[in-house]
């Protein structure tokens, strides 16, 4: 089988170690490196010393990312390979054999790398995904708040479509501060909700105990923290996506 890449290397990346198998005209060399930044820089220097032009590694978890971040700045072509495409091959029981096998596949051009976006796009994706996770966490916290209100027989959601809206926020803050007069709470409504003052008054008549008020305060602080974090991410994402 024809050799396409004379100087190539496979990296078997784990949480605390990296097994590297370099195949060059001088022969095969296997080394093990750590995963701290100093170790990764040593790995890059070793690859440059061996004049490696192509590197392949499996896309296992997130451990490949720090290695890729360093290698993409070097004149080395990096392939991140889907592990499922090569794991079915029998006979590879150790990290060394695994590295040797994949290096041999790379040498003969039998590996197909996954699409890896450029660094700016990867960073933007991470920010967007983290923002989505915070929004989902805020929704869960709002559901917990809704359960506390229902436990106090306060039917705010029966009148207000969004308990995270301006009117609902004012009412919840007032409840946390100890106000429990339904008529006074209903007067906090804003916008079109003012037309439902009587419905609000009836819905806000309940019995809220000290422990429920304390839980509500803690949960609301969490919601406000998540709001601030999401707003910061929004500003960062907007800045990164501006022309």
C-alpha angles and dihedrals in degrees: 000000000000118000110231100179117038095188114042139138138199122212119205099200123200134165096271106013143039122205111205125194114190121193115196136151086265090061141262123318127183123195136169123222135183123242102239117111093257089052092050091050088051089052092052091049090051092051091050090048089053088047090233113182101181131041129184130190136166119257094239115163113305097309094099093060100077089048092049092048090060098040096050089065090059130075089256125115109230124201119195104199129202105247092215090064093063107020092086092070109104128224101051106115102150138046090247094053089043091054093046092050096049092044089055091050090050092048091058095043095249097131127088116203123222119244110268116188119224118271097264091052092046091052091048091050091052091051093048092048092048090049090052091051090052091050090051091048090050090052090052091050091050089052089054089051089051090054091052091051091048089050088057090048091246107145098196094142090056089069104023117062094203121033087195092062124108097262094046091048092054091049094048092049089051091051090051090051089057102260112143106162104122093206093051092046091050090055089065090073117119135203119352091351088076087077089064097054094126093048089049092050091055094043093050095054105106145118114261117185126208093257091053091049090050092050090048091052093051093047092047091052088055091051091051091049090051090048090055093046092049091049091053090050090048090056092047093048092047091051092049093048097046115114 
